[in-house]
Amino acid sequence: MDSARADALAARSHLATQGWISRQCESFRHLPPPVAEVWLGDEAGPQGRGCEAHPLAGAGWTLHPVGSTPQGRVDARWLDAGDAVQRAELLVDLPAPGQGDAAPFAWAHRALCRHGLRLRIGGAPGAQRIPGETVWLQLRHQPRTAVEAPLLVIDVQAGVQCVLVETHEREPLHCQRGIVQNLQVHLRLGVGATLTHLRLAMPGAGDRLAHHVHARLGRGARYDQALIAAGSGYHLQRNVIALEAERSAARTASVLFAAGSALEQQLQVAHAAARTTSAVEALVLASGAARAVVNAHSRIAPGAEDAAVRQRLSGIPTGGQPRLVLRPHLEIHHDRVQAAHGATWGALPEDALFLARQRGLDERTARGLIVEGMATAVLQRCLDGPGLLQPLAVDALLARAVAGHLAAAQETGHE
Amino acid sequence: MPDWKEPIVNDEQTLLQVNDLRVDVGERNVLKSISLDVAAGALVVLMGANGSGKSTLGLTLAGHPRYRVVGGRARFAGQDLLALAPEARARAGLFVSLQAPPEIPGVKNNLFIRTALNAVREARGEAPLDAFDFLGSAREAAARLGLPESLLGRPVNDGFSGGERKRNELLQLALLQPRLALLDEIDSGLDVDGGRAVVQLVQDLRAKGTAFIVVSHYLHLIESLAPDAVLRLDQGCIAERGDAGLARELARTGFAAATEAVEG
């Protein structure tokens, strides 16, 4: 047996020994994930068979330069985790799955991972680098198989600025069934690097997804993530951000749509160094019998002098009787810090809705415009204004997502 | 208490007819009995002490869900106004400027106004305006009203000063060109130039046939508008009816004295 297969089997064995996530587990108790067999491809039934994408179908990761990013700035390696040498290269330097609440997902990933992509951004030799230049990239992912565990590793080198658009598209032509996807993303930002990361995850209704993003930031590095995601059979978006070096900063902004579906976002930020800052914001729209959860947990470690934390979670029921759980948590172990957090749950602003209708907009259009505006405002706060949203056509995408959500909400309301 | 049911302008083209309108807000009966007629192109000024029901009348006619009609009728351009949804009232040509226009975060002002304008144009059987044509008209109107052009690209009323919000209401009025506009203290928060812009816009629109109900406490503006009638509201009823002379009298004596005189 080769070492790649042995490693995968060892992970499977470890998972069998340790067990899956308990239904009482604090991090997952509001929306327990499907059992281990689902993520390992062992689920009974036709799932997983006959859904393999054709190699030339554009499945897996595809990388698209945006604008005029010069050649040589991005080093991309597509690696086969079934090959011992390539697997070693793929997993090198990555942390072991560990023992945390979400560790079973990581072990399941190790057991099933077949392919991965490693990106090194800013790869040009130092002398050829242009200070202040921004690398623009688009990364698309389409499922290769009905059950998969893709991997993405990105190193943004010191001083490099990068804008990355990561889209998860669902092309149902080759497979009409729901897919299962356990994605692990590891981001490492060097000293003074910045990564602006726009993520789109709009799965099919029956899909079961778990996306785990782990980010580690060097001194003075900045990570901004804007996420647009829709619910499905089960959909977890989990960010674990480690601010390990002084003056590192992270912001996340999420717009989440759950129309009769399940969607959870977990946001964990660890402030381990002085003068680190983080801001977490989420807007959840939920309708029908949706179950939507946002769990934010920010920890300020002893000695993290002048750290600043902000959490702002908002939920708006748009029809039916959704179950919406917003949980802002702060854990502070140092005196001299700034921290603010809050959660609001309520209807659309009545006065704004009336103003729009008084000007002639029908209620559906008015609601759509207001919701879209709220979502845009959330993303703009993370991305410092509209500058990035327009060239990346995020406004059009958001408009479609809002319209789709409200249409689904209305259908639910009529049932 | 007297109530006034004569038409404001003796004109066969009555645009708005309100009969014995009674309105509750929460548990409180705010409008006890309001009757008035407004003809096309007429200008009526509503005056009255705080809490007399001026804003309630406007928001009720506009269809605000917090204002519950418990009696009476209102017809607008031949339709049962109270049976219409707020947007249908707007599309029929009723515009109500709000005393405190709310902000709509993230929604660009020009997109908002263009969407509204096209909804109204569609109801009138007119072709929608594309972004280019709309922006030309909006810039021109904004310049006339003293509204900085940059505010067209900002979210609706987000970070606007009080005066900018009122000018933004005027911009919407100028572009929508309704059949009847109810302006609720449109002059409050406006500077001298803003006041002039109100008068000019009202005159321009009246020349095109728009009728106005103007709520104001300021005699200078009222006189500049040359109203056809001035009504004084008191405790949810129309207590007095007159011309600009009534406005001058109220400005001199105050609302309390006027109430005592009527009751005495």
Contacts between the chains, C-beta under 8 A, distances in Angstrom:
chain1	res1	chain2	res2	distance
A	349	B	102	6.8
A	349	B	104	7.9
A	350	B	65	7.4
A	350	B	66	7.8
A	351	B	102	4.0
A	352	B	102	5.0
A	352	B	103	7.3
A	352	B	104	4.6
A	352	B	156	8.0
A	354	B	62	7.8
A	354	B	64	5.6
A	354	B	65	7.2
A	354	B	86	6.6
A	355	B	98	6.5
A	355	B	101	6.6
A	355	B	102	5.7
A	355	B	104	7.1
A	355	B	156	7.9
A	356	B	104	7.2
A	356	B	112	7.3
A	356	B	116	7.3
A	357	B	63	7.6
A	357	B	85	7.2
A	357	B	86	4.0
A	357	B	87	4.7
A	357	B	90	7.1
A	358	B	62	5.1
A	358	B	63	7.5
A	358	B	64	8.0
A	358	B	86	5.4
A	358	B	87	7.7
A	358	B	89	7.7
A	358	B	90	5.5
A	358	B	95	7.7
A	358	B	96	5.8
A	358	B	98	7.8
A	359	B	90	5.9
A	359	B	95	7.9
A	359	B	112	7.6
A	359	B	113	7.7
A	359	B	116	3.7
A	359	B	119	7.8
A	359	B	120	7.9
A	359	B	172	6.3
A	359	B	176	7.1
A	360	B	87	5.5
A	360	B	90	4.1
A	360	B	91	5.2
A	360	B	116	4.7
A	360	B	117	7.7
A	360	B	119	4.0
A	360	B	120	4.4
A	360	B	123	7.2
A	360	B	176	7.4
A	361	B	87	6.0
A	361	B	115	6.1
A	361	B	116	5.8
A	361	B	119	5.6
A	362	B	85	7.9
A	362	B	87	5.1
A	362	B	119	7.1
A	363	B	85	7.4
A	363	B	87	7.0
A	365	B	115	6.8
A	365	B	119	7.3
A	366	B	87	7.6
A	369	B	104	7.6
A	369	B	107	5.5
A	369	B	111	7.7
A	369	B	112	6.8
A	369	B	115	6.6
A	370	B	104	6.0
A	370	B	107	6.7
A	372	B	106	7.0
A	372	B	107	7.2
A	373	B	104	5.6
A	373	B	105	5.7
A	373	B	106	3.2
A	373	B	107	3.5
A	373	B	155	6.6
A	373	B	156	8.0
A	374	B	105	6.1
A	374	B	106	5.6
A	375	B	106	6.9
A	376	B	106	3.8
A	376	B	107	7.7
A	377	B	105	4.3
A	377	B	106	3.5
A	377	B	155	7.1
A	378	B	106	7.9
A	380	B	106	7.1
